[in-house]
Amino acid sequence: MPDLNRCQICGDPAPPIPGQCEEVTGYRLIRDPWAAVPAFLDGNIHFSCLEGSDRSTEFLVDFTRMLQAGHEEVVSLDGSLPPLTRMGLSMTSIFSGSECSVFQSTVADRWMVVKRTGPWYRLRHTDLLRIAEGITPKSPSEAITYRLPMDLGAQVSEWNLPELLTALGVEGRYATSAGPEPVEYEVLDYYPPKLLLEYAAVASLPIPAEALIFLAEYATTYAPIRFDDVDSTQG
């Protein structure tokens, strides 16, 4: 079984940082073009590795298919029956440019910008509004739990992000000062017995200019999805 906490392309440690290293979950049933034997991707991917890989196009084809699919059958790894069923994200393509495509959810105010080289960036309605104002969107401040591949000592809870990446030997895989502002990194907790590091990382999303131009105009006409309140007095 692959180590989910290591990059599925290069095999090095891969702490998730929005816009730079993300997880592909196994239940999405996306084929792993880097595996030595047939497998589905399940683990983290450095975006720098993805962009530099000669197999990124293979990944992109299956990834964008999953984005647009609802429930669909997927051929099992060995071709045996019955086929597997995966749940896609039910998105539709609303923009296709030379550098990237933009997909919109059909059930929520969510978007995905996907570069031709593979990396993807998630957007919310608040991000759309910021783009319309000419503001670079940032990832939400959410807790991330990562299992360290080795014991770095209790001082890991005091390190900043560059210090952590250097200790892991992957500083070259990340851009800690990407975009107009550096990554905001804060350690929330560290559990030494299981090497579990919990942190929050807020990063500017390096979305291609062509997508920003499209989304800035798109935001002026977009009407948020709203669900009617259920009248509990009826029925």
BALOBA-1460 file (C-alpha; in Angstrom, 3 decimals):
// residues 235
<rec num="1" residu="m" x="0.000" y="0.000" z="0.000"/>
<rec num="2" residu="p" x="1.337" y="3.490" z="-0.807"/>
<rec num="3" residu="d" x="2.165" y="5.902" z="2.006"/>
<rec num="4" residu="l" x="-0.629" y="8.473" z="1.739"/>
<rec num="5" residu="n" x="1.557" y="11.110" z="3.408"/>
<rec num="6" residu="r" x="4.231" y="10.966" z="0.726"/>
<rec num="7" residu="c" x="3.951" y="12.398" z="-2.776"/>
<rec num="8" residu="q" x="2.516" y="9.722" z="-5.045"/>
<rec num="9" residu="i" x="4.851" y="10.869" z="-7.817"/>
<rec num="10" residu="c" x="8.267" y="11.417" z="-6.218"/>
<rec num="11" residu="g" x="7.798" y="9.517" z="-2.935"/>
<rec num="12" residu="d" x="9.064" y="12.364" z="-0.749"/>
<rec num="13" residu="p" x="7.188" y="13.780" z="2.268"/>
<rec num="14" residu="a" x="4.181" y="15.830" z="1.152"/>
<rec num="15" residu="p" x="2.472" y="17.943" z="3.824"/>
<rec num="16" residu="p" x="-0.624" y="19.469" z="2.160"/>
<rec num="17" residu="i" x="-0.450" y="23.193" z="1.411"/>
<rec num="18" residu="p" x="-3.398" y="24.636" z="-0.546"/>
<rec num="19" residu="g" x="-2.462" y="25.388" z="-4.129"/>
<rec num="20" residu="q" x="0.876" y="23.572" z="-3.812"/>
<rec num="21" residu="c" x="0.227" y="20.059" z="-2.508"/>
<rec num="22" residu="e" x="-3.178" y="18.404" z="-2.353"/>
<rec num="23" residu="e" x="-4.691" y="15.005" z="-1.641"/>
<rec num="24" residu="v" x="-6.358" y="12.714" z="-4.163"/>
<rec num="25" residu="t" x="-8.636" y="10.340" z="-2.270"/>
<rec num="26" residu="g" x="-8.870" y="6.718" z="-3.319"/>
<rec num="27" residu="y" x="-12.670" y="6.622" z="-3.470"/>
<rec num="28" residu="r" x="-12.571" y="8.986" z="-6.473"/>
<rec num="29" residu="l" x="-11.147" y="6.041" z="-8.448"/>
<rec num="30" residu="i" x="-8.692" y="8.084" z="-10.489"/>
<rec num="31" residu="r" x="-6.109" y="5.900" z="-12.223"/>
<rec num="32" residu="d" x="-2.536" y="6.263" z="-11.005"/>
<rec num="33" residu="p" x="-0.334" y="6.781" z="-14.084"/>
<rec num="34" residu="w" x="2.825" y="6.674" z="-11.917"/>
<rec num="35" residu="a" x="2.193" y="3.287" z="-10.288"/>
<rec num="36" residu="a" x="4.257" y="0.283" z="-11.350"/>
<rec num="37" residu="v" x="1.123" y="-1.885" z="-11.379"/>
<rec num="38" residu="p" x="-2.522" y="-0.869" z="-12.032"/>
<rec num="39" residu="a" x="-3.745" y="1.229" z="-9.103"/>
<rec num="40" residu="f" x="-5.998" y="4.105" z="-8.147"/>
<rec num="41" residu="l" x="-4.434" y="7.246" z="-6.738"/>
<rec num="42" residu="d" x="-4.731" y="7.572" z="-2.983"/>
<rec num="43" residu="g" x="-2.527" y="10.158" z="-1.296"/>
<rec num="44" residu="n" x="-0.874" y="13.545" z="-1.609"/>
<rec num="45" residu="i" x="0.683" y="15.064" z="-4.727"/>
<rec num="46" residu="h" x="3.202" y="17.902" z="-4.971"/>
<rec num="47" residu="f" x="1.926" y="20.226" z="-7.669"/>
<rec num="48" residu="s" x="5.535" y="20.918" z="-8.678"/>
<rec num="49" residu="c" x="5.952" y="17.185" z="-9.329"/>
<rec num="50" residu="l" x="2.670" y="17.044" z="-11.217"/>
<rec num="51" residu="e" x="3.602" y="19.936" z="-13.504"/>
<rec num="52" residu="g" x="7.008" y="18.430" z="-14.190"/>
<rec num="53" residu="s" x="5.738" y="14.937" z="-14.974"/>
<rec num="54" residu="d" x="5.446" y="13.594" z="-18.509"/>
<rec num="55" residu="r" x="2.320" y="11.734" z="-17.364"/>
<rec num="56" residu="s" x="0.388" y="14.762" z="-16.126"/>
<rec num="57" residu="t" x="-1.846" y="14.649" z="-19.219"/>
<rec num="58" residu="e" x="-2.966" y="11.109" z="-18.343"/>
<rec num="59" residu="f" x="-3.860" y="12.290" z="-14.860"/>
<rec num="60" residu="l" x="-5.627" y="15.388" z="-16.183"/>
<rec num="61" residu="v" x="-7.913" y="13.386" z="-18.482"/>
<rec num="62" residu="d" x="-9.165" y="11.148" z="-15.678"/>
<rec num="63" residu="f" x="-9.291" y="13.957" z="-13.112"/>
<rec num="64" residu="t" x="-11.452" y="16.236" z="-15.277"/>
<rec num="65" residu="r" x="-13.692" y="13.301" z="-16.165"/>
<rec num="66" residu="m" x="-14.257" y="12.718" z="-12.451"/>
<rec num="67" residu="l" x="-15.046" y="16.407" z="-11.918"/>
<rec num="68" residu="q" x="-17.852" y="16.300" z="-14.469"/>
<rec num="69" residu="a" x="-19.263" y="12.882" z="-13.613"/>
<rec num="70" residu="g" x="-22.107" y="12.005" z="-11.305"/>
<rec num="71" residu="h" x="-22.426" y="8.322" z="-10.436"/>
<rec num="72" residu="e" x="-20.599" y="6.391" z="-13.140"/>
<rec num="73" residu="e" x="-19.141" y="2.955" z="-13.674"/>
<rec num="74" residu="v" x="-15.360" y="2.622" z="-13.729"/>
<rec num="75" residu="v" x="-13.495" y="-0.405" z="-15.021"/>
<rec num="76" residu="s" x="-11.847" y="-2.295" z="-12.159"/>
<rec num="77" residu="l" x="-8.062" y="-2.499" z="-11.986"/>
<rec num="78" residu="d" x="-7.967" y="-6.003" z="-13.468"/>
<rec num="79" residu="g" x="-10.959" y="-5.544" z="-15.775"/>
<rec num="80" residu="s" x="-13.087" y="-8.037" z="-13.851"/>
<rec num="81" residu="l" x="-16.837" y="-7.652" z="-13.368"/>
<rec num="82" residu="p" x="-18.816" y="-6.072" z="-11.904"/>
<rec num="83" residu="p" x="-17.317" y="-2.631" z="-12.627"/>
<rec num="84" residu="l" x="-16.741" y="-0.178" z="-9.799"/>
<rec num="85" residu="t" x="-18.941" y="2.855" z="-9.158"/>
<rec num="86" residu="r" x="-17.516" y="6.243" z="-8.323"/>
<rec num="87" residu="m" x="-19.178" y="9.500" z="-7.378"/>
<rec num="88" residu="g" x="-17.901" y="12.466" z="-9.337"/>
<rec num="89" residu="l" x="-18.322" y="16.126" z="-8.408"/>
<rec num="90" residu="s" x="-21.089" y="16.903" z="-10.937"/>
<rec num="91" residu="m" x="-19.379" y="19.979" z="-12.356"/>
<rec num="92" residu="t" x="-19.770" y="21.574" z="-15.752"/>
<rec num="93" residu="s" x="-17.123" y="23.320" z="-17.823"/>
<rec num="94" residu="i" x="-17.750" y="27.073" z="-18.107"/>
<rec num="95" residu="f" x="-14.386" y="28.194" z="-19.491"/>
<rec num="96" residu="s" x="-11.581" y="26.635" z="-21.510"/>
<rec num="97" residu="g" x="-8.407" y="28.582" z="-22.237"/>
<rec num="98" residu="s" x="-4.844" y="27.921" z="-23.295"/>
<rec num="99" residu="e" x="-3.595" y="27.494" z="-19.718"/>
<rec num="100" residu="c" x="-6.568" y="26.144" z="-17.807"/>
<rec num="101" residu="s" x="-10.262" y="25.301" z="-17.601"/>
<rec num="102" residu="v" x="-12.889" y="26.412" z="-15.093"/>
<rec num="103" residu="f" x="-15.589" y="24.082" z="-13.790"/>
<rec num="104" residu="q" x="-18.694" y="25.011" z="-11.810"/>
<rec num="105" residu="s" x="-20.682" y="22.778" z="-9.467"/>
<rec num="106" residu="t" x="-24.299" y="22.158" z="-10.426"/>
<rec num="107" residu="v" x="-25.356" y="21.781" z="-6.779"/>
<rec num="108" residu="a" x="-23.374" y="24.391" z="-4.819"/>
<rec num="109" residu="d" x="-21.510" y="27.688" z="-5.131"/>
<rec num="110" residu="r" x="-18.221" y="25.985" z="-5.835"/>
<rec num="111" residu="w" x="-15.720" y="26.194" z="-8.685"/>
<rec num="112" residu="m" x="-12.523" y="24.456" z="-9.704"/>
<rec num="113" residu="v" x="-9.762" y="25.962" z="-11.815"/>
<rec num="114" residu="v" x="-7.702" y="23.178" z="-13.404"/>
<rec num="115" residu="k" x="-4.434" y="23.925" z="-15.170"/>
<rec num="116" residu="r" x="-3.445" y="22.053" z="-18.336"/>
<rec num="117" residu="t" x="-0.382" y="20.855" z="-16.414"/>
<rec num="118" residu="g" x="-2.557" y="19.217" z="-13.748"/>
<rec num="119" residu="p" x="-2.817" y="21.408" z="-10.590"/>
<rec num="120" residu="w" x="-6.260" y="22.425" z="-9.402"/>
<rec num="121" residu="y" x="-7.597" y="25.252" z="-7.227"/>
<rec num="122" residu="r" x="-10.912" y="25.231" z="-5.365"/>
<rec num="123" residu="l" x="-12.976" y="28.424" z="-5.173"/>
<rec num="124" residu="r" x="-15.983" y="29.520" z="-3.108"/>
<rec num="125" residu="h" x="-18.445" y="32.316" z="-3.776"/>
<rec num="126" residu="t" x="-16.469" y="34.667" z="-1.522"/>
<rec num="127" residu="d" x="-13.417" y="33.997" z="-3.703"/>
<rec num="128" residu="l" x="-15.425" y="34.852" z="-6.804"/>
<rec num="129" residu="l" x="-16.375" y="38.192" z="-5.277"/>
<rec num="130" residu="r" x="-12.758" y="38.924" z="-4.350"/>
<rec num="131" residu="i" x="-11.626" y="38.163" z="-7.888"/>
<rec num="132" residu="a" x="-14.233" y="40.620" z="-9.178"/>
<rec num="133" residu="e" x="-12.615" y="43.258" z="-6.930"/>
<rec num="134" residu="g" x="-9.166" y="42.469" z="-8.263"/>
<rec num="135" residu="i" x="-8.080" y="40.676" z="-5.075"/>
<rec num="136" residu="t" x="-6.047" y="37.458" z="-5.283"/>
<rec num="137" residu="p" x="-8.088" y="34.611" z="-3.738"/>
<rec num="138" residu="k" x="-6.695" y="32.704" z="-0.781"/>
<rec num="139" residu="s" x="-7.394" y="29.242" z="0.556"/>
<rec num="140" residu="p" x="-9.677" y="28.972" z="3.602"/>
<rec num="141" residu="s" x="-8.085" y="28.651" z="7.039"/>
<rec num="142" residu="e" x="-8.777" y="25.012" z="7.811"/>
<rec num="143" residu="a" x="-7.052" y="22.554" z="10.140"/>
<rec num="144" residu="i" x="-4.857" y="20.027" z="8.321"/>
<rec num="145" residu="t" x="-3.621" y="16.863" z="10.007"/>
<rec num="146" residu="y" x="-0.421" y="15.339" z="8.623"/>
<rec num="147" residu="r" x="1.490" y="12.306" z="9.833"/>
<rec num="148" residu="l" x="5.195" y="13.032" z="9.721"/>
<rec num="149" residu="p" x="7.233" y="10.272" z="8.021"/>
<rec num="150" residu="m" x="9.948" y="10.530" z="10.660"/>
<rec num="151" residu="d" x="10.446" y="11.837" z="14.200"/>
<rec num="152" residu="l" x="11.603" y="15.462" z="13.951"/>
<rec num="153" residu="g" x="11.469" y="16.093" z="17.682"/>
<rec num="154" residu="a" x="9.158" y="18.169" z="19.828"/>
<rec num="155" residu="q" x="10.576" y="21.392" z="18.359"/>
<rec num="156" residu="v" x="8.514" y="20.774" z="15.215"/>
<rec num="157" residu="s" x="5.630" y="22.559" z="16.950"/>
<rec num="158" residu="e" x="7.758" y="25.725" z="17.104"/>
<rec num="159" residu="w" x="8.992" y="25.756" z="13.518"/>
<rec num="160" residu="n" x="7.715" y="27.961" z="10.724"/>
<rec num="161" residu="l" x="6.805" y="26.427" z="7.368"/>
<rec num="162" residu="p" x="10.226" y="26.829" z="5.664"/>
<rec num="163" residu="e" x="11.877" y="25.167" z="8.683"/>
<rec num="164" residu="l" x="9.450" y="22.244" z="8.525"/>
<rec num="165" residu="l" x="9.927" y="21.730" z="4.788"/>
<rec num="166" residu="t" x="13.707" y="21.956" z="5.112"/>
<rec num="167" residu="a" x="13.712" y="19.343" z="7.890"/>
<rec num="168" residu="l" x="11.630" y="17.072" z="5.651"/>
<rec num="169" residu="g" x="14.000" y="17.665" z="2.736"/>
<rec num="170" residu="v" x="11.305" y="19.005" z="0.409"/>
<rec num="171" residu="e" x="11.845" y="22.771" z="0.517"/>
<rec num="172" residu="g" x="12.385" y="22.735" z="-3.260"/>
<rec num="173" residu="r" x="8.925" y="21.238" z="-3.841"/>
<rec num="174" residu="y" x="7.112" y="24.250" z="-2.391"/>
<rec num="175" residu="a" x="6.991" y="28.006" z="-2.850"/>
<rec num="176" residu="t" x="6.534" y="29.315" z="0.684"/>
<rec num="177" residu="s" x="6.375" y="32.867" z="-0.623"/>
<rec num="178" residu="a" x="4.174" y="32.074" z="-3.648"/>
<rec num="179" residu="g" x="1.919" y="34.847" z="-4.883"/>
<rec num="180" residu="p" x="1.835" y="38.397" z="-3.538"/>
<rec num="181" residu="e" x="1.930" y="37.193" z="0.069"/>
<rec num="182" residu="p" x="3.765" y="34.357" z="1.841"/>
<rec num="183" residu="v" x="1.922" y="31.296" z="3.129"/>
<rec num="184" residu="e" x="0.381" y="31.919" z="6.550"/>
<rec num="185" residu="y" x="1.311" y="28.868" z="8.617"/>
<rec num="186" residu="e" x="0.393" y="28.089" z="12.214"/>
<rec num="187" residu="v" x="0.874" y="24.899" z="14.205"/>
<rec num="188" residu="l" x="-2.288" y="23.986" z="16.090"/>
<rec num="189" residu="d" x="-1.195" y="20.786" z="17.812"/>
<rec num="190" residu="y" x="1.419" y="18.042" z="17.750"/>
<rec num="191" residu="y" x="0.929" y="14.490" z="19.029"/>
<rec num="192" residu="p" x="4.411" y="12.917" z="19.292"/>
<rec num="193" residu="p" x="3.409" y="9.249" z="19.856"/>
<rec num="194" residu="k" x="1.853" y="9.065" z="16.385"/>
<rec num="195" residu="l" x="3.855" y="11.924" z="14.817"/>
<rec num="196" residu="l" x="0.609" y="13.767" z="14.016"/>
<rec num="197" residu="l" x="1.093" y="17.432" z="13.195"/>
<rec num="198" residu="e" x="-2.025" y="19.620" z="13.000"/>
<rec num="199" residu="y" x="-1.635" y="22.999" z="11.367"/>
<rec num="200" residu="a" x="-3.438" y="25.700" z="9.434"/>
<rec num="201" residu="a" x="-2.023" y="27.091" z="6.194"/>
<rec num="202" residu="v" x="-3.535" y="29.962" z="4.236"/>
<rec num="203" residu="a" x="-2.007" y="30.516" z="0.813"/>
<rec num="204" residu="s" x="-2.600" y="32.729" z="-2.200"/>
<rec num="205" residu="l" x="-3.868" y="30.598" z="-5.072"/>
<rec num="206" residu="p" x="-1.727" y="30.986" z="-8.234"/>
<rec num="207" residu="i" x="-4.643" y="31.017" z="-10.652"/>
<rec num="208" residu="p" x="-3.749" y="31.764" z="-14.294"/>
<rec num="209" residu="a" x="-4.537" y="35.292" z="-15.483"/>
<rec num="210" residu="e" x="-6.937" y="34.081" z="-18.178"/>
<rec num="211" residu="a" x="-9.132" y="32.429" z="-15.529"/>
<rec num="212" residu="l" x="-9.063" y="35.535" z="-13.322"/>
<rec num="213" residu="i" x="-10.180" y="37.707" z="-16.235"/>
<rec num="214" residu="f" x="-13.033" y="35.328" z="-17.047"/>
<rec num="215" residu="l" x="-14.152" y="34.917" z="-13.426"/>
<rec num="216" residu="a" x="-14.081" y="38.664" z="-12.740"/>
<rec num="217" residu="e" x="-16.621" y="39.177" z="-15.519"/>
<rec num="218" residu="y" x="-18.533" y="36.014" z="-14.648"/>
<rec num="219" residu="a" x="-18.988" y="37.201" z="-11.054"/>
<rec num="220" residu="t" x="-20.963" y="40.241" z="-12.187"/>
<rec num="221" residu="t" x="-23.766" y="38.075" z="-13.598"/>
<rec num="222" residu="y" x="-23.610" y="34.997" z="-11.366"/>
<rec num="223" residu="a" x="-26.607" y="34.376" z="-9.114"/>
<rec num="224" residu="p" x="-25.798" y="32.208" z="-6.063"/>
<rec num="225" residu="i" x="-27.608" y="28.902" z="-5.734"/>
<rec num="226" residu="r" x="-30.345" y="29.168" z="-3.118"/>
<rec num="227" residu="f" x="-32.515" y="26.443" z="-1.686"/>
<rec num="228" residu="d" x="-36.093" y="27.190" z="-0.644"/>
<rec num="229" residu="d" x="-36.671" y="27.008" z="3.069"/>
<rec num="230" residu="v" x="-38.814" y="24.073" z="4.092"/>
<rec num="231" residu="d" x="-42.127" y="25.206" z="5.573"/>
<rec num="232" residu="s" x="-42.496" y="23.001" z="8.596"/>
<rec num="233" residu="t" x="-46.167" y="23.928" z="8.892"/>
<rec num="234" residu="q" x="-46.981" y="22.165" z="5.655"/>
<rec num="235" residu="g" x="-47.164" y="18.482" z="4.897"/>
